[in-house]
Amino acid sequence: MRDLTAQVTSSLLQFPEVTVEALGEDEITLDSVLCGKFSGGRSGLAWLACGPQLEVVNSVTGERLSAYRFSGVSEQPPAVRVVKEFSWQKRTGLLVGLEEAEGSVLCLYDLGTSKVVKAIAFSGRVTAIEPISNDGGASVSTRHLHQSLRWLFGVAAVATDVGHVLLVDLCLDDLSGSQNEVEASDLEVVTRIPAEVPQRREAVTREGRHLCFQLRSPSGTAVSTLCYISRSNQLVVGFSDGFLSLGSMKTLKKAHYTQVGGERIPVCALTFQEPENDLQNCCYLWAVQSTQQSEGNAVNLHLLQLAFGGRKCLASGEVMYEDFTCCVKLFSLDLSGGIFPWRGQTSNTKFLRCQTIEKFCNHADREDNVNEVISPDTSVSIFSWQVNTYGQEKPSVHLGVFDINRWYHAQMPESPGPEEFLHDCPYFALWSLDPVISMTSPNLILDILVHERSLSRGVPPSYPPPEQFFNPSTYNFDVTCLLSSGVVHMTCTGFQKETLKFLKKSGPLISEAIRDSYSRCLVAGLLSPRLVDVQPSSLSQEEQLEAVLSAAVQTGSLELLTGCIKHWTSEEQPSSAVNLRFVLEWTWNKVICTKDELDQICVPLFDGSCNFIDPQTLQSLQHCQLLLSNLSTVLNCFLAEARELTEKGFSDLTNKQMVTSLIFLYVQVVIWFCRSSLLPEGLDNQDDHIHLSRPFYDYLLIQSYYMGHREKLECLSRGKWDSDCLMIDGMVSQLGEEVEKLWRRDEGGTGKYPPVSLHALLDLYLLESIEESNKHAITIYLLLDIVHFFPNKTETLLVSFLTAFAIPWGLVKLIRGFWLLDHNDYENSLALLFHPATLKTVSWQHMRIIQSLMCQGEHRRALRYMQMMKPSMSSSSEVRLFLTVLLSNRCMVEAWGLLQQHTTKLNIEELLKHMYEICQEMGLMEDLLKLPFTDTEKECLEKFLQTKSGVQNHEFLLVHHLQRANYIPALQLNQSMKAHLTNGRDPRLRERAVARNSLLDQYIKVLPTVQRKLAVERAKPYRLPSSVLREVPRPKQLSTATRQANAGNVHTRTSLITKVLSRFKEAWLGNKTTSFSEYKKLLDLVVRPGPSRSVAQDETQQQPSCRASTSFVASSPPRANTDCSSSQNNLPGASELNVLETPLVVKVTEDSAVTA
């Protein structure tokens, strides 16, 4: 047995002075013995009694809750002997057994009012009380009891010193009258069950008496304890001569009677314990024998096996064992000596308490029969006792934990082996509570309570955990000690936790205590199972250190590594750099091994080989998650504490930390998909999906919708609009080409949304060039599709994802708005996009939203969006789009103002041409000509109308000339139109020409005569005179003579200086390369301690990161990702990024999946 010692966590929380004085007064005057116990229920009560005084206190704080002093019929006051907690009708109270000079009284004491509400007189001395039922009548809660007991309202088993056992009717249906212990009611004892119980009870109650059934007649042997087992519906009676009796409460007949031990020692305590999944329907009963009332040295524990024919689950969820067959003693343990190595010879051993703690795992996700019987996964019985040793002033207090499941695993031995075996007992652990004795002496310990909720084990170091991890010595729990003057809180830590504390304290000195640390971890079960059977002497010191570091990381004891890193980086020792290099390489290798293990776990989740995830796989994923989280913390410590690093070393360390963080996020998302039943991923067979009640990813259905939607947009665009206007396509394209390559990797992948499998989606989280929020955005969009196409639509799936990853609601509203827009729910989409809490959209999103609305004919909604969001315009294409929206809604003035606001010398012609074309298409040329034009605008308009063919365009140009009083160009244009009209035969064109000529004649009349004549002459077509071309010889030069120049290079002063400087540069670079290359090899990735951060390091950290990333909430160029990813391949340390790759998953065939 390992030396495990409890630690005191609080001071002595003393009882109020009034409580201490009330109890001490009777102890002095009446020579009464102070006694007290924890109630053990959920109320958190403890009671103390001395003579007639009863005090009820809070078991946590020691605060006084209730007090009562009982009175007796005679002059001698009664004494409180037995107290049991009892609850009824949402009230909490106590069943108190009083001993008087002539008999006893059973009192029902209400803690809320501090009064006695029921009192029943007994002829003998009450020695034990056990509540059976707090209800009555035709109630479901009493269905398991004998039919005669169901007519009683509140049943309690009461035993006396002569062996009399009675089932007493507490008459909880009649609490109207006032009653106290002095005016106690009499009993109506019925030895045989009458035929008409209701009539008999009514007659007895009318006479002021309580009906009771005799379960066991007086035998002369005192009953020492009672215990009602609700799961087997049995009442266990322990006698003072060491015998035990079991009776069924269904038949009210004795089922078994046996002697517990070889000696006639009283049975002082009983507790029930149920193992995990016993196939033979066996449960167990602990019987404790102790000479409590006299000086002695006997405390024996006996484990009795209760065998039943079957068990079932009741409607209330409780388990009920049926058809009792036999009772056999299987295990015994002597606490007063024997194999326990007490110091010296024991003079007296006092038993304090026994209790059973059971814990059930949550099986809410199980899809099998809801009425299946569930057994406790954790079942331990806890015993506490006090030992007085000769020659020592202070006693010793001990606490033992018995794990029945580990006892099963140890082949159910009859008793522990010799002392050396008990040191490593796999099912029994021992703690020493001597610290509380040292602090509180000479106060007496009355009782010890272990808090059920505090019982726990640590984190398993590996999965599956080693055998030592399940030993009871690994439990951690909190304890409260009840003393005569107050309460004290303690904590008991298991050997694993003690070992981890030792490792944390070792810190930088771990290199000096490697062998000791390794042996401690081996015994505590903190090492890998493969090292359990390996002799420590066969391992090198480096291998032992790696095993200790693994135990620290797997259990979350990171103080060992971080303490070493901080110490080694701060000290000036030559070995520090070597130690840091060793820890860093070990940490990175651990990351690689964890990633490989994660890949092996995830392959069955994606290849369709399984349909449901088992708990072991989920635990393995959680173990990987914990490891990656701890390893990321260690790498962060390296980054924070590193003093001097080369540029390559800092880059590699940063890459390692970034890769570890990405893998950690990846496994988080995988675990969430598993818990949400979206993984494992099934085969692409819709018939199989029909029978699944859980949501699933139906790729074929979602893919068909988006293919149809893209084809529809292609038809609606008619070449005028960009058909690539789905918001999800824009989201994916903004992430770069890496996503497209990733989604083309698997068979059937198109590179577009939706991904061909959840494997392709989740691999998105391993891309280093994409921000986390953008990855979550794609996942949210896909979850919206899954929920939409799933017949039983539920929002809990999406809410669960948002809660698990703390995603802001602004991003959720934005993505939901995009999704609604892609599914043609325009009104709700715009309502979400306009919401104040929604993240503000960026430039590319504005463009895509407007294009989508315009392409689908929603011109008014596009205008509304533009007016509400007021997007900024930074390019000509954006201005052209917004001009189109305004003109499509016939907002001519607003469009003209927008154009004039955003025109520059470079784009004015482009924008004017676009606006003129839209006006011509929309039939807005007449409104356009009414606007004022600048010279440039008039020039562009005239050029536009001249280049466009058609009579209507020429007429618009004619009107434009006339509006600006340009009569001569108007006449010239009309003359040219007349010339073209001569060949035309369309009568409508001739009519328009007549009207046009008449209009021009009227304009000509208003001109002066001279100007009219000039205008008419200039309007006539001008003919050039004919010319004759003649070829003449080239003239010769008379004043110069040309000569052929000699070819040669021109030498200047500038070229000479440039050539000399280039020679200097070549020589300097050659020397620097040869000297620095060797020096750099020694410094790469070496962590060197130093007093302060170097200037080179500060400059390195101030440089912006080369990793580019885009965001859905911030504008950035979409092609930056691809440039960065290609450049990272050339960076030093880029090999770390290879760890992010996942193995190719090949879908299994349907036949092989069924076979698997």
Secondary structure, 3 states (H helix, E strand, C coil): CCCEECEECCCCEECCHHHHHHHHHHHHHCCCCCEEEECCCCCCEEEEEECCEEEEEECCCCCEEEEEECCCCCCCCCEEEEEEEEEECCEEEEEEEEEECCEEEEEEEECCCCEEEEEEEECCCEEEEEEEECCCCCCHHHCCCCHHHHHCCCEEEEEECCCCEEEEECCCCCCCCCCCCCCCECEEEECCCCCCHHHHHHHHHHCCCEEEEEEECCCCCCEEEEEEECCCCEEEEEECCCEEEEEECCCCEEEEEEECCCCCCCEEEEEEECCCCCCCCEEEEEEEEECCCCCCCCEEEEEEEEEEEEEEECCCCCEEEEEEEEEEEEEEEECCCCCCCCCCCEEEEEEEEEEEEEECCCCCCCCCCCCCCCCCCEEEEEEEEEEEECCCCCCEEEEEEEEHHHHHHCCCCCCCCCHHHHCCCCCEEEEECHHHHHHHCCCCEEEEEECHHHCECCCCCCCCCCHHHHCHHHCEEEEEEEECCEEEEEEECCHHHHHHHHHHHHHHHHHHCHHHHHHHHHHHCCCCHHHCCCCHHHCCHHHHHHHHHHHHHHCCCCHHHHHHHHHHHHCCCHHHHHHHHHHHHHHHHHHHHHHHHHHHHHHHHHCCCCCCCCHHHHHHHHHHHHHHHHHHHHHHHHHHHCCECCHHHHHHHHHHHHHHHHHHHHHHHHHHHHHCCCCCCCCCCHHHHHCCCCCCCCHHHHHHHHHHHHHHHHHHHCCCCCCCCCHHHHHHHHCCHHHHHHHHHCCCCCCCCCCCCHHHHHHHHHCCCCCHHHHHHHHHHHHHHHHHHCCCCCCHHHHHHHHHCCCCHHHHHHHHHHHHHHCCCHHHHHHHHCCCCCCCCCHHHHHHHHHHHHHCCCHHHHHHHHHHHCCCCCCHHHHHHHHHHHHHCCCHHHHHHHHHHHCCCCCHHHHHHHHHHHHHHHCCHHHHHCCCCCHHHHHHHHHHHHHCCCHHHHHHHHHHHHHCCCHHHHHHHHHHHHHHHCCCCCHHHHHHHHHHHHHHHHHHHCCCHHHHHHHHHHHCCCCCCCCCCCCCCCCCCCCCCCCCCCCCCCCCHHHHHHHHHHHHHHHHHHHHHHHHHHHHHHHCCCCECCCCCCHHHHHHHHCCCCCCCCCCCCCCCCCHHHHHHHHHCCCCCHHHHHHHCCCCCCCCCHHHHHHC
